Amino acid sequence: MAKSKKWLIVIESDPARSGKALEALRVAAGVAVWKRVQVAVHLRGAAVHLLAPDAGLENELITTYLKILKEEQCPVTTDGDSFSQSVADADYTSCFSDLP
């Protein structure tokens, strides 16, 4: 099945202060394995700490979710990445076409 829909998940929460960042990463990985939606993840602000292995976070879960995203060829970018612009330019508006 071709992935015709695209989903950009922007994570901004500080993973050291809230579980929201880890939960968003889990959702991204879970949706990616469905293979029905192209998923891209963009980490902004304090959320980039998800990529720091010594940040005292739940590293095993983070590694698992990032590994799934890599296996599914889902880009994970940060504000400093050269790929950020290509993710920003991608047409993710179709994700919201079903919303009222």
C-alpha positions in Angstrom: 0.0 0.0 0.0 1.4 3.4 -1.0 1.7 6.0 1.7 -0.4 8.9 0.3 -0.9 10.8 3.6 1.9 12.6 5.4 2.1 13.4 9.1 4.5 15.9 10.6 4.8 15.6 14.3 6.5 18.6 16.0 7.7 18.0 19.5 8.6 21.0 21.7 8.1 19.7 25.3 11.0 19.4 27.6 11.4 15.6 28.2 13.0 16.2 31.6 9.9 18.1 32.8 7.0 16.3 31.1 6.2 12.9 29.6 4.6 14.6 26.6 7.8 14.5 24.4 8.3 10.8 25.0 4.6 10.1 24.4 4.7 12.0 21.1 7.8 10.0 20.0 5.9 6.8 20.9 2.9 7.9 18.9 5.1 8.7 15.9 6.7 5.3 16.0 3.4 3.6 16.4 1.8 5.3 13.5 4.9 4.7 11.3 4.6 0.9 11.7 1.1 1.0 10.2 2.8 1.9 6.9 -0.3 3.9 5.9 1.1 7.4 6.7 4.5 8.9 6.0 5.7 10.2 9.4 8.3 12.9 10.0 9.3 14.1 13.4 10.8 17.5 14.1 12.3 18.3 17.5 12.3 21.9 18.7 13.6 23.7 21.7 14.1 21.5 24.7 12.7 18.4 22.9 16.2 17.9 21.3 17.2 16.4 24.6 15.5 13.3 23.5 18.6 12.7 21.4 21.0 13.2 24.3 21.8 9.7 25.7 23.2 11.1 29.0 20.2 13.4 29.7 18.9 11.1 32.5 15.8 10.2 30.5 14.2 6.9 29.7 16.9 6.1 27.2 15.8 2.5 26.5 12.4 3.6 25.3 13.7 6.6 23.4 16.2 4.3 21.6 13.5 1.8 20.8 11.2 4.5 19.3 14.0 6.2 17.3 15.1 2.8 16.0 11.5 2.1 14.8 11.4 5.5 13.1 14.8 4.8 11.4 13.6 1.3 10.2 10.5 2.9 8.7 12.7 5.6 7.0 11.0 8.4 8.9 13.1 11.6 9.2 13.8 13.0 12.6 15.1 16.5 12.4 15.9 19.4 14.7 16.1 23.2 14.1 19.8 22.9 13.4 19.5 20.1 10.7 20.1 20.9 7.1 17.0 18.7 6.4 14.7 20.9 8.4 13.9 23.1 5.5 12.9 20.2 3.3 10.6 18.9 6.1 9.1 22.4 6.4 8.5 22.6 2.7 6.9 19.2 2.5 3.1 19.1 2.0 1.8 17.9 5.3 -1.4 19.9 5.0 -3.2 16.8 3.8 -3.0 15.5 7.3 -5.6 18.0 8.3 -8.0 17.5 5.4 -10.3 15.3 7.5 -10.7 17.7 10.3 -13.9 19.8 10.6 
